[in-house]
């Protein structure tokens, strides 16, 4: 599922921003990262998200989009 989400993000970034990127990491690890210059997209499995609690680390930042 993470691979599909990453593919969708990468395709949309290419279409709308003309940015070609690839996902870093392995879907089997539960965490993929896509660097879009000013935006970094983290795709985490539920287990990884519960473990790292990134939302708590960045709770003062502006949330542009949250999908659960």
Secondary structure, DSSP 8 states (H G I E B T S, - for coil): -HHHHHHHHHHHHHHHH------BS-GGGTEEEEEETTEEEEEE-HHHHHHH-HHHHTTTS--S----
